[in-house]
Structures are given as structure tokens and as C-alpha cells.
Amino acid sequence: MHVITSAPGKVTLFGEHAVVYGEPALVTSIDKRVYVRLRLRDDKAIKISAQDLHIPGLIVTLREEEVILETDYGKVIPAISYIKKAIELTADYVGKFRGVDIEVTSDMPVGAGLGTSAAVAIATIYAYLQALKEELSKEEIARLGWRVEKEVQGMASPMDTSIATFGGFLYIKYRGSEVTLRRLKINTQLPLVIGYVEREFKTADMVKKVKVLYDKYPGIVKDIFSTIGRITEEALRALEVSDVIRLGELMNINQGLLDAIGVSNSKLSTLVYVARAAGALGAKLTGAGGGGCVIALAPGRSREVAVAMRLAGARTIDTSIGGEGVRVEKVINA
Amino acid sequence: MHVITSAPGKVTLFGEHAVVYGEPALVTSIDKRVYVRLRLRDDKAIKISAQDLHIPGLIVTLREEEVILETDYGKVIPAISYIKKAIELTADYVGKFRGVDIEVTSDMPVGAGLGTSAAVAIATIYAYLQALKEELSKEEIARLGWRVEKEVQGMASPMDTSIATFGGFLYIKYRGSEVTLRRLKINTQLPLVIGYVEREFKTADMVKKVKVLYDKYPGIVKDIFSTIGRITEEALRALEVSDVIRLGELMNINQGLLDAIGVSNSKLSTLVYVARAAGALGAKLTGAGGGGCVIALAPGRSREVAVAMRLAGARTIDTSIGGEGVRVEKVINA
């Protein structure tokens, strides 16, 4: 039996960086997904084939502690760690362990800040549970996925794995070690254009850069974060009534504040301005910045905005926000 | 007898737009100046020749209420209104009226937000006083100049005319109709590169645009202004100890906040980023925005920054800040 599951990627609509300092953030799933095709094996091996993850095709077999690369080009991508950990933790959780053949495909670029690693983890957990005929609640799946991310990365926000599990919109806020995650009841399927360029810096580097600025100008940077928090709250109200004009304006204001704390750069700023010039109601970087993705809200003008961003050197993705969470795509009894 | 006087232009280092909402701004003179050459006439005519004001040469004679253009290309530039009003108000103030021949030249572009109209008014008043052998205090001259600007424009800040009169650095704050103008004792002659592009909008349009945003998102925009106020206060301390690193960083933060309130644009943002890439410690738009000028602080790297900005399509000015106020350049007894 083959099980095919999928889980969505995500973008942060409002509040990146500020969320690290106790302000709320607003995150949404997108309709681009990671697909996991899984089949139980008779032995205990985990065989992973990762295609379309924007690296050369690669087949890896993990047997006990041994790693076997079946193609020698490309390198072991981080996705593999998430898959392996997802299988291990799920097996442990349900008290059953079976080897698997796994094939992962994605219609999103990896490492662009679209939450692909969380989507891989969640889709893998879900596929494995289906194959083992084990049922867990969505909450348990999200928590398992979060553990996967924490164990692979050292630390992680529960945000990406929650979005990958539940889909839709999420309001998130940290107060010390306490996390408030609120799933929002919002019925909207707004189109979104994502433009992405190479990231020059890792998320951790960008978070550190902001910390340095914060330590040097605590009053000023704290003020900026609290303003971003206000924007996020305001955006939540705008989203609830699908007020795209306000959402766009708030995205633009948020972008300026991200520029102020030094996480935008020349390329992202150019994408933001060409998107607006091509008709976007709002455009901003999303995620950690320093390269990566820009999102543009341009109902009815998505094509023009995508073309403009491509001309400015970005790869683009046409998507919509608030897509469904993890799901079974197909069960093939063969 | 010919008198030649000059008065400096200015740039806003910190706090533009926020100053309209009660926050402080920090303004400095630059070492680019407007020159006025003045000779008393035996009749009551005011004959004005405005060269180098980045418009075709133009000679205008004002006799009673009649305006005579001595060249028919170009158009009556606003500078002429300032000169005429400066002569009239000064004559009125000292109780003497004599016709004059005036020649105005400038080593700054007009209408780029560098305070040329205030410099024209102040240099004219000063030259006229010299020719009439009347002595007024600098405070009286600054006030006269402010009246000129108010009468020509309908409303005006006393900032530009104060800077043109006194030179140096000025801290300014409005509370309702009350104005605090503090001349700062700062001994620094930091280099500054100014890049300028065509303005798409007038100052009044930009102020109005901000007002619309303010009315729509009062909490958010008020927050942003108060953060800009904090930046200005912080910059004042950095300026007092010539901490160019901090000044640069604060300029960059201020730029993001100006972007947030929608007064930057694609061209200005590009100039800001190329200046930083070419080695500027900080770069921001200055003045009303929507085109106009970008200032870059790049001690030791001014040439590189100027070249980078020119390659990006700007005209550039190499200058330094904190230059001398209005002065007599020359008296020619012929």
C-alpha cells in the first residue's frame, strides 16, 4: 500500500522579527504543498527519495545508523533529517516501528522561508500514521511535528508545524516560554504573489543582526516592534472583513519598519517597489529577510506583478492564502 | 557700490514629516550657497537677473506693479517672488526704499528641498541692508526672512530662514503654534553626499499624503512619528560627540520609518541602497520625499558614494554640514 499525503507551506503576513520580542504575528498557509509518498517495508530501513526539491535528484537509504547515498551528485539535504526524525518520533509515539520507502516532492522552493521543512515533517508523520493505521488528533500531529523541528534544529517555533497541520490562518504570540497560538476563523482565499531571490544570510544571522541593533538602540527598536504589533492587530481586523485595501497599506507600513531594523536589502526593496508599481495593493518581505521572499497582494493584477518581479530578477510563485492543512491525497492499494 | 552676500542651503538630517506632528527635527546648513549681488539704483525699479538656478538665464524687471521679462525663454521662477518680497519687507522695516539691480546665482539646484528660497530671501535681505548701511541683528534678519517665506508661500516654517541666517545646526520643535528653535553648539564639519532626482510631488502633496495615512491609521502613524522623535534625540547626542557610526545607523532606521509612512519611492530607495553598498555609514531621503534628495554620510568614501549614486541616475553634490550662515562675500566700491 502506498499513501500519498501533503501539507502546505506558509508565509508570515505580518509581524516577523517582532514576534521574537513578544509581539503577535499573523501567519497563513499557502496553496503550495509538499507531497510525501510512503510505503511500509518489510525490513527496518528508511529509504528516502527527494525529487523536485530544487537540488539534483537524490536517493538516500538509512539503515540502522548507516547512510547510503544512491546517487553521488547533490548532497544530503536537510529535508532528510526531518523525514528520518519524523519517522522515528512517530514510531516511538505509537509504539510501532516499520521501515519505509519515502518519496518527497515539493511545489515550493526549499530554504526560501516558506516552511517546507515543517511541511515535510507533518506530511511524513501523517503518511506514516495512515500506513500504520494509527489515528492521532491534529493537535498530537502538530506537537509531534514541532518536536521533529526542535530536535533537528535545536530550537523551533510551533508556528510552521501548526500551519502545516491545520492550514488557514494563525495568530501567534510568545511571552517568555509561553506560546499563544490562535487558529483564526477566516474565510478568504486571497491571491498572493511570492517573489524570491537567493538568501544571503540564514535566519539565525538575521535574528542576531536585529538583536545587535536592539541592544544598541533598545528604546527605538522596541518602539518599532510595538508598532509592528499594532499593525498585526489591525491587519487581523482587516483580514476578518477581507479589506484588501487596508491589508495592502498595512503590508507597506510593515515593510518600512522591517527596512528600519535592517532586514530588507536592495533586492527585496526593488521587488517591493516593482510589485507596487505593477499594481500590488501592498508588498513586503516575508520571513527573516536578507534575501528570500517578498509577498505581494494584488487581486486581479497577480500576473502583472509576477511578470514585474521576474523582470527584476526574482523567481515567482502564484498562490493563494489560507489553504487546507495536512491531508491524504491518495491511498493506492497495490 | 555692489554688495555680494551669500547664504547656505540646508538639509534635514532627522525628523522630517514627524516635525509636523510635534516631534523634534534636526536640521543643518550645508556648504553650498546662494549668492546675491546687489546694487542700489537711482529709481525705484527692482531688476532681477537669476543665473545658474538650473533654468535658462532670465532677466526680470519689476517696476511698480509691472513685470518685464528681458528674455522670453524660461519662466518667472518662484525665486523672483522671494527677492521682491525680501526687498519690500526690508525697505518697510528700516523705513527706506531704493530700487536695486540684483543678480542671483546658486551652487545648489532649486526646488530640490535644499532651502534655496530661504537662502535667496536671507541673502537678499542682508545685501540690501548692507547697501542701505542699515544694521539689524541676526534674529531680526531671520524673522524678516521668515515673514518673506510666509507671505510668498502662505505658510512656512522658520527653520529654513534660521539656518540660512545662522548656519550650523538647529533643533526645532512645534507645539501647536509655539516653536522651539535651538541653535546647537556643535563643532563638526562632516562630509555629506547629496543625490537628487526629479521630484514627482510637491512638498504640500507629500504632507497631505502623510495626513491621509495618519487619519486612517492614527495609532500606528503616531507611533512611527514618536519613534522618529526618539531617533532625532538620539542623533543629537551622537552628533555632539561626532559619533558617525551611530549617526549613520540612526539615518538608516529613520529612512525605514519614512518608507513606512509612504514618502520614499523606488528611486530614492535605490539611491539609499547604492549609497550604503558603496560604503555610506548611513543614507536616507531628506525633506518631503516623493523624489528630491537623498543624503549619505560616508566619511572617506564620499567619491565612491557619489559615483554610485550617479550611476543610479542621480545628480550629486559633495558638501559638508554645519557651514556658516549668511555673510558678506565682497563689497565692490565701483
Chai-1 contact restraints between the chains, C-beta under 6 A:
chainA,res_idxA,chainB,res_idxB,connection_type,confidence,min_distance_angstrom,max_distance_angstrom,comment,restraint_id
A,G219,B,R230,contact,1.0,0.0,6.0,A-B,restraint_1
A,I220,B,R230,contact,1.0,0.0,6.0,A-B,restraint_2
A,I220,B,I231,contact,1.0,0.0,6.0,A-B,restraint_3
A,D223,B,T227,contact,1.0,0.0,6.0,A-B,restraint_4
A,I224,B,T227,contact,1.0,0.0,6.0,A-B,restraint_5
A,T227,B,D223,contact,1.0,0.0,6.0,A-B,restraint_6
A,T227,B,I224,contact,1.0,0.0,6.0,A-B,restraint_7
A,R230,B,G219,contact,1.0,0.0,6.0,A-B,restraint_8
A,R230,B,I220,contact,1.0,0.0,6.0,A-B,restraint_9
A,I231,B,I220,contact,1.0,0.0,6.0,A-B,restraint_10
A,I253,B,A260,contact,1.0,0.0,6.0,A-B,restraint_11
A,G256,B,G256,contact,1.0,0.0,6.0,A-B,restraint_12
A,G256,B,D259,contact,1.0,0.0,6.0,A-B,restraint_13
A,G256,B,A260,contact,1.0,0.0,6.0,A-B,restraint_14
A,L257,B,A260,contact,1.0,0.0,6.0,A-B,restraint_15
A,D259,B,G256,contact,1.0,0.0,6.0,A-B,restraint_16
A,D259,B,D259,contact,1.0,0.0,6.0,A-B,restraint_17
A,A260,B,I253,contact,1.0,0.0,6.0,A-B,restraint_18
A,A260,B,G256,contact,1.0,0.0,6.0,A-B,restraint_19
A,A260,B,L257,contact,1.0,0.0,6.0,A-B,restraint_20
A,S266,B,Y273,contact,1.0,0.0,6.0,A-B,restraint_21
A,S269,B,S269,contact,1.0,0.0,6.0,A-B,restraint_22
A,Y273,B,S266,contact,1.0,0.0,6.0,A-B,restraint_23
